[in-house]
Amino acid sequence: MRENAPIVVIIANDCCWGMIKGGQKLVYEERYCGVDFTDARYDKLAEALGCYGERITEPAQIRPALQRAADSGKPAVLDVMVDPEVHLVPPDLVVLDSVWMEGCDAKGSYS
């Protein structure tokens, strides 16, 4: 890494906890609990904190946005919108069930 190079954080924003939602889809027959949220603007949050922020909605925008972020000379956040229907499947559903869903019964409601 170059000395004094700005830090660029890339957020894959699916407006939900996608990996957890994917596990709930598999384990709890698409009964979701606390995984969807409204549009969080991580780029605007970065700007409010004095950093460079930019939202990316198309794949072709990524390379130029990375360049703009690096050229800004500030810490940067690229808020990359991704398809919320393409869930990452957790590596171990036993872990999902025992840790992430602690307190929920098999029907997906809190006990």
Backbone as JSON Lines, residues from 0, in Angstrom:
{"i":0,"aa":"M","n":[0.84,-1.18,0.0],"ca":[0.0,0.0,0.0],"c":[0.88,1.23,0.0]}
{"i":1,"aa":"R","n":[0.49,2.24,-0.76],"ca":[1.22,3.5,-0.8],"c":[1.18,4.18,0.55]}
{"i":2,"aa":"E","n":[2.27,4.86,0.88],"ca":[2.29,5.64,2.11],"c":[1.3,6.79,1.96]}
{"i":3,"aa":"N","n":[0.54,7.05,2.99],"ca":[-0.46,8.12,3.01],"c":[-1.63,7.89,2.05]}
{"i":4,"aa":"A","n":[-1.81,6.68,1.57],"ca":[-2.95,6.39,0.71],"c":[-4.22,6.42,1.55]}
{"i":5,"aa":"P","n":[-5.3,7.04,1.03],"ca":[-6.55,7.07,1.8],"c":[-7.15,5.67,1.92]}
{"i":6,"aa":"I","n":[-7.86,5.46,2.98],"ca":[-8.57,4.2,3.19],"c":[-9.9,4.29,2.47]}
{"i":7,"aa":"V","n":[-10.22,3.26,1.7],"ca":[-11.5,3.19,1.0],"c":[-12.23,1.95,1.49]}
{"i":8,"aa":"V","n":[-13.41,2.15,2.05],"ca":[-14.25,1.06,2.52],"c":[-15.38,0.87,1.51]}
{"i":9,"aa":"I","n":[-15.58,-0.37,1.09],"ca":[-16.66,-0.69,0.16],"c":[-17.72,-1.47,0.91]}
{"i":10,"aa":"I","n":[-18.94,-0.95,0.9],"ca":[-20.05,-1.61,1.58],"c":[-20.98,-2.21,0.52]}
{"i":11,"aa":"A","n":[-21.21,-3.51,0.6],"ca":[-22.18,-4.17,-0.27],"c":[-23.54,-4.02,0.4]}
{"i":12,"aa":"N","n":[-24.31,-3.04,-0.04],"ca":[-25.55,-2.64,0.61],"c":[-26.74,-3.33,-0.05]}
{"i":13,"aa":"D","n":[-27.34,-4.29,0.67],"ca":[-28.53,-4.98,0.16],"c":[-29.79,-4.6,0.95]}
{"i":14,"aa":"C","n":[-29.69,-3.57,1.78],"ca":[-30.81,-3.08,2.58],"c":[-31.4,-4.16,3.49]}
{"i":15,"aa":"C","n":[-30.57,-5.11,3.86],"ca":[-30.99,-6.14,4.81],"c":[-29.74,-6.84,5.32]}
{"i":16,"aa":"W","n":[-29.92,-7.68,6.3],"ca":[-28.82,-8.56,6.73],"c":[-28.91,-9.79,5.83]}
{"i":17,"aa":"G","n":[-28.34,-9.68,4.62],"ca":[-28.54,-10.67,3.57],"c":[-28.14,-12.08,3.93]}
{"i":18,"aa":"M","n":[-26.98,-12.25,4.56],"ca":[-26.53,-13.6,4.88],"c":[-27.45,-14.22,5.94]}
{"i":19,"aa":"I","n":[-27.86,-13.43,6.9],"ca":[-28.76,-13.94,7.94],"c":[-30.14,-14.23,7.33]}
{"i":20,"aa":"K","n":[-30.6,-13.34,6.45],"ca":[-31.89,-13.56,5.79],"c":[-31.85,-14.83,4.95]}
{"i":21,"aa":"G","n":[-30.73,-15.08,4.28],"ca":[-30.59,-16.31,3.5],"c":[-30.72,-17.54,4.36]}
{"i":22,"aa":"G","n":[-30.13,-17.49,5.56],"ca":[-30.24,-18.61,6.48],"c":[-31.66,-18.78,6.98]}
{"i":23,"aa":"Q","n":[-32.33,-17.67,7.28],"ca":[-33.72,-17.75,7.73],"c":[-34.61,-18.31,6.63]}
{"i":24,"aa":"K","n":[-34.31,-17.97,5.39],"ca":[-35.09,-18.5,4.27],"c":[-34.98,-20.02,4.22]}
{"i":25,"aa":"L","n":[-33.77,-20.53,4.45],"ca":[-33.57,-21.98,4.4],"c":[-34.12,-22.7,5.63]}
{"i":26,"aa":"V","n":[-33.88,-22.15,6.8],"ca":[-34.22,-22.84,8.05],"c":[-35.67,-22.61,8.47]}
{"i":27,"aa":"Y","n":[-36.19,-21.4,8.24],"ca":[-37.5,-21.05,8.77],"c":[-38.53,-20.8,7.68]}
{"i":28,"aa":"E","n":[-38.35,-21.42,6.53],"ca":[-39.34,-21.39,5.44],"c":[-39.78,-19.98,5.09]}
{"i":29,"aa":"E","n":[-38.8,-19.08,4.91],"ca":[-39.03,-17.7,4.49],"c":[-39.81,-16.88,5.5]}
{"i":30,"aa":"R","n":[-39.78,-17.27,6.77],"ca":[-40.34,-16.43,7.83],"c":[-39.16,-15.64,8.39]}
{"i":31,"aa":"Y","n":[-39.16,-14.35,8.12],"ca":[-38.01,-13.52,8.47],"c":[-38.25,-12.76,9.76]}
{"i":32,"aa":"C","n":[-37.19,-12.6,10.52],"ca":[-37.26,-11.92,11.81],"c":[-36.11,-10.92,11.92]}
{"i":33,"aa":"G","n":[-36.42,-9.63,11.82],"ca":[-35.44,-8.58,12.06],"c":[-34.3,-8.49,11.08]}
{"i":34,"aa":"V","n":[-34.53,-8.79,9.81],"ca":[-33.43,-8.76,8.85],"c":[-33.58,-7.7,7.76]}
{"i":35,"aa":"D","n":[-34.75,-7.14,7.59],"ca":[-34.97,-6.12,6.56],"c":[-34.94,-4.74,7.18]}
{"i":36,"aa":"F","n":[-34.33,-3.79,6.48],"ca":[-34.36,-2.41,6.94],"c":[-34.45,-1.48,5.74]}
{"i":37,"aa":"T","n":[-34.76,-0.22,6.03],"ca":[-34.92,0.74,4.95],"c":[-33.56,1.1,4.36]}
{"i":38,"aa":"D","n":[-33.58,1.93,3.38],"ca":[-32.37,2.32,2.66],"c":[-31.43,3.13,3.55]}
{"i":39,"aa":"A","n":[-30.37,2.49,4.01],"ca":[-29.34,3.17,4.79],"c":[-28.36,3.81,3.81]}
{"i":40,"aa":"R","n":[-28.11,5.1,3.93],"ca":[-27.2,5.83,3.03],"c":[-25.83,5.96,3.69]}
{"i":41,"aa":"Y","n":[-25.03,4.92,3.54],"ca":[-23.7,4.91,4.13],"c":[-22.8,5.98,3.52]}
{"i":42,"aa":"D","n":[-23.03,6.32,2.25],"ca":[-22.26,7.39,1.61],"c":[-22.54,8.73,2.28]}
{"i":43,"aa":"K","n":[-23.79,9.0,2.62],"ca":[-24.15,10.26,3.27],"c":[-23.62,10.31,4.71]}
{"i":44,"aa":"L","n":[-23.63,9.17,5.38],"ca":[-23.07,9.11,6.72],"c":[-21.58,9.44,6.68]}
{"i":45,"aa":"A","n":[-20.88,8.88,5.71],"ca":[-19.45,9.17,5.55],"c":[-19.23,10.67,5.34]}
{"i":46,"aa":"E","n":[-20.02,11.28,4.46],"ca":[-19.89,12.71,4.19],"c":[-20.15,13.53,5.45]}
{"i":47,"aa":"A","n":[-21.16,13.12,6.22],"ca":[-21.47,13.84,7.46],"c":[-20.32,13.8,8.45]}
{"i":48,"aa":"L","n":[-19.48,12.77,8.35],"ca":[-18.33,12.62,9.24],"c":[-17.04,13.19,8.63]}
{"i":49,"aa":"G","n":[-17.17,13.92,7.51],"ca":[-16.02,14.56,6.9],"c":[-15.24,13.69,5.94]}
{"i":50,"aa":"C","n":[-15.78,12.54,5.57],"ca":[-15.11,11.63,4.64],"c":[-15.7,11.8,3.25]}
{"i":51,"aa":"Y","n":[-15.11,11.11,2.29],"ca":[-15.67,11.07,0.95],"c":[-16.7,9.94,0.92]}
{"i":52,"aa":"G","n":[-17.87,10.18,0.36],"ca":[-18.88,9.15,0.23],"c":[-19.5,9.18,-1.14]}
{"i":53,"aa":"E","n":[-19.78,8.0,-1.67],"ca":[-20.43,7.91,-2.98],"c":[-21.25,6.64,-3.05]}
{"i":54,"aa":"R","n":[-22.44,6.75,-3.63],"ca":[-23.3,5.59,-3.84],"c":[-23.09,5.06,-5.26]}
{"i":55,"aa":"I","n":[-23.0,3.75,-5.38],"ca":[-22.8,3.08,-6.66],"c":[-24.02,2.22,-6.93]}
{"i":56,"aa":"T","n":[-24.64,2.4,-8.09],"ca":[-25.83,1.62,-8.43],"c":[-25.63,0.7,-9.64]}
{"i":57,"aa":"E","n":[-24.54,0.9,-10.36],"ca":[-24.26,0.09,-11.55],"c":[-22.82,-0.42,-11.48]}
{"i":58,"aa":"P","n":[-22.57,-1.67,-11.89],"ca":[-21.21,-2.21,-11.84],"c":[-20.17,-1.35,-12.57]}
{"i":59,"aa":"A","n":[-20.55,-0.75,-13.67],"ca":[-19.6,0.05,-14.45],"c":[-19.14,1.3,-13.69]}
{"i":60,"aa":"Q","n":[-19.85,1.67,-12.63],"ca":[-19.49,2.86,-11.85],"c":[-18.4,2.58,-10.82]}
{"i":61,"aa":"I","n":[-18.09,1.32,-10.57],"ca":[-17.18,0.99,-9.46],"c":[-15.76,1.51,-9.7]}
{"i":62,"aa":"R","n":[-15.18,1.21,-10.84],"ca":[-13.79,1.63,-11.09],"c":[-13.63,3.15,-11.03]}
{"i":63,"aa":"P","n":[-14.48,3.94,-11.72],"ca":[-14.32,5.39,-11.62],"c":[-14.56,5.91,-10.19]}
{"i":64,"aa":"A","n":[-15.48,5.27,-9.47],"ca":[-15.74,5.7,-8.09],"c":[-14.53,5.42,-7.2]}
{"i":65,"aa":"L","n":[-13.89,4.28,-7.4],"ca":[-12.66,3.99,-6.64],"c":[-11.6,5.06,-6.9]}
{"i":66,"aa":"Q","n":[-11.47,5.48,-8.15],"ca":[-10.5,6.51,-8.5],"c":[-10.85,7.83,-7.82]}
{"i":67,"aa":"R","n":[-12.14,8.22,-7.87],"ca":[-12.55,9.46,-7.22],"c":[-12.32,9.4,-5.72]}
{"i":68,"aa":"A","n":[-12.59,8.23,-5.12],"ca":[-12.36,8.07,-3.68],"c":[-10.89,8.22,-3.35]}
{"i":69,"aa":"A","n":[-10.02,7.59,-4.13],"ca":[-8.58,7.7,-3.89],"c":[-8.09,9.12,-4.11]}
{"i":70,"aa":"D","n":[-8.61,9.78,-5.14],"ca":[-8.2,11.15,-5.45],"c":[-8.69,12.16,-4.41]}
{"i":71,"aa":"S","n":[-9.71,11.79,-3.65],"ca":[-10.26,12.73,-2.66],"c":[-9.26,13.04,-1.55]}
{"i":72,"aa":"G","n":[-8.35,12.11,-1.29],"ca":[-7.39,12.3,-0.22],"c":[-7.98,12.14,1.18]}
{"i":73,"aa":"K","n":[-9.22,11.71,1.23],"ca":[-9.91,11.51,2.51],"c":[-10.22,10.02,2.7]}
{"i":74,"aa":"P","n":[-10.47,9.6,3.93],"ca":[-11.07,8.27,4.1],"c":[-12.38,8.25,3.32]}
{"i":75,"aa":"A","n":[-12.71,7.13,2.72],"ca":[-13.85,7.1,1.82],"c":[-14.72,5.86,2.04]}
{"i":76,"aa":"V","n":[-16.0,6.04,1.74],"ca":[-16.97,4.94,1.78],"c":[-17.68,4.89,0.44]}
{"i":77,"aa":"L","n":[-17.61,3.73,-0.2],"ca":[-18.39,3.49,-1.41],"c":[-19.55,2.59,-1.03]}
{"i":78,"aa":"D","n":[-20.74,3.13,-1.16],"ca":[-21.98,2.45,-0.8],"c":[-22.5,1.76,-2.06]}
{"i":79,"aa":"V","n":[-22.15,0.5,-2.25],"ca":[-22.46,-0.23,-3.48],"c":[-23.76,-1.01,-3.29]}
{"i":80,"aa":"M","n":[-24.76,-0.63,-4.05],"ca":[-26.05,-1.31,-3.97],"c":[-25.95,-2.67,-4.65]}
{"i":81,"aa":"V","n":[-26.41,-3.71,-3.93],"ca":[-26.4,-5.06,-4.47],"c":[-27.81,-5.64,-4.39]}
{"i":82,"aa":"D","n":[-28.05,-6.65,-5.15],"ca":[-29.37,-7.28,-5.23],"c":[-29.72,-7.95,-3.9]}
{"i":83,"aa":"P","n":[-30.79,-7.53,-3.24],"ca":[-31.15,-8.13,-1.96],"c":[-31.67,-9.57,-2.07]}
{"i":84,"aa":"E","n":[-31.99,-10.0,-3.27],"ca":[-32.49,-11.35,-3.46],"c":[-31.36,-12.37,-3.61]}
{"i":85,"aa":"V","n":[-30.15,-11.9,-3.77],"ca":[-29.0,-12.79,-3.9],"c":[-28.34,-12.88,-2.53]}
{"i":86,"aa":"H","n":[-28.8,-13.82,-1.72],"ca":[-28.31,-13.96,-0.35],"c":[-27.03,-14.78,-0.33]}
{"i":87,"aa":"L","n":[-26.16,-14.41,0.57],"ca":[-25.01,-15.25,0.85],"c":[-25.47,-16.3,1.84]}
{"i":88,"aa":"V","n":[-25.24,-17.53,1.53],"ca":[-25.66,-18.61,2.42],"c":[-24.61,-18.74,3.53]}
{"i":89,"aa":"P","n":[-25.03,-18.73,4.77],"ca":[-24.06,-18.88,5.85],"c":[-23.29,-20.18,5.72]}
{"i":90,"aa":"P","n":[-22.02,-20.17,6.13],"ca":[-21.21,-21.38,5.96],"c":[-21.67,-22.54,6.83]}
{"i":91,"aa":"D","n":[-22.37,-22.27,7.91],"ca":[-22.75,-23.34,8.83],"c":[-24.12,-23.01,9.43]}
{"i":92,"aa":"L","n":[-25.15,-23.69,8.95],"ca":[-26.5,-23.39,9.42],"c":[-26.71,-23.78,10.88]}
{"i":93,"aa":"V","n":[-25.91,-24.68,11.4],"ca":[-26.0,-25.02,12.83],"c":[-25.62,-23.79,13.66]}
{"i":94,"aa":"V","n":[-24.57,-23.08,13.22],"ca":[-24.16,-21.85,13.91],"c":[-25.27,-20.82,13.8]}
{"i":95,"aa":"L","n":[-25.85,-20.66,12.61],"ca":[-26.95,-19.72,12.43],"c":[-28.08,-20.01,13.4]}
{"i":96,"aa":"D","n":[-28.48,-21.26,13.47],"ca":[-29.6,-21.64,14.31],"c":[-29.3,-21.47,15.79]}
{"i":97,"aa":"S","n":[-28.09,-21.8,16.21],"ca":[-27.79,-21.78,17.65],"c":[-27.36,-20.41,18.16]}
{"i":98,"aa":"V","n":[-26.78,-19.57,17.3],"ca":[-26.26,-18.29,17.77],"c":[-27.13,-17.14,17.31]}
{"i":99,"aa":"W","n":[-27.27,-16.98,15.99],"ca":[-27.98,-15.83,15.46],"c":[-29.47,-15.86,15.77]}
{"i":100,"aa":"M","n":[-30.05,-17.03,15.9],"ca":[-31.49,-17.13,16.12],"c":[-31.83,-17.49,17.57]}
{"i":101,"aa":"E","n":[-30.87,-17.31,18.46],"ca":[-31.12,-17.59,19.88],"c":[-32.34,-16.79,20.34]}
{"i":102,"aa":"G","n":[-33.25,-17.43,21.0],"ca":[-34.46,-16.77,21.48],"c":[-35.65,-16.91,20.56]}
{"i":103,"aa":"C","n":[-35.46,-17.44,19.36],"ca":[-36.58,-17.65,18.43],"c":[-36.93,-19.13,18.43]}
{"i":104,"aa":"D","n":[-38.22,-19.43,18.32],"ca":[-38.6,-20.82,18.22],"c":[-38.52,-21.26,16.76]}
{"i":105,"aa":"A","n":[-38.79,-22.49,16.47],"ca":[-38.67,-23.05,15.13],"c":[-39.59,-22.4,14.12]}
{"i":106,"aa":"K","n":[-40.61,-21.7,14.58],"ca":[-41.54,-21.01,13.67],"c":[-41.09,-19.59,13.37]}
{"i":107,"aa":"G","n":[-39.95,-19.18,13.92],"ca":[-39.41,-17.87,13.63],"c":[-39.93,-16.75,14.51]}
{"i":108,"aa":"S","n":[-40.66,-17.1,15.57],"ca":[-41.14,-16.04,16.47],"c":[-40.34,-16.11,17.77]}
{"i":109,"aa":"Y","n":[-40.32,-15.0,18.48],"ca":[-39.58,-14.95,19.72],"c":[-40.29,-15.73,20.81]}
{"i":110,"aa":"S","n":[-39.5,-16.41,21.64],"ca":[-40.09,-17.16,22.75],"c":[-39.87,-16.42,24.05]}
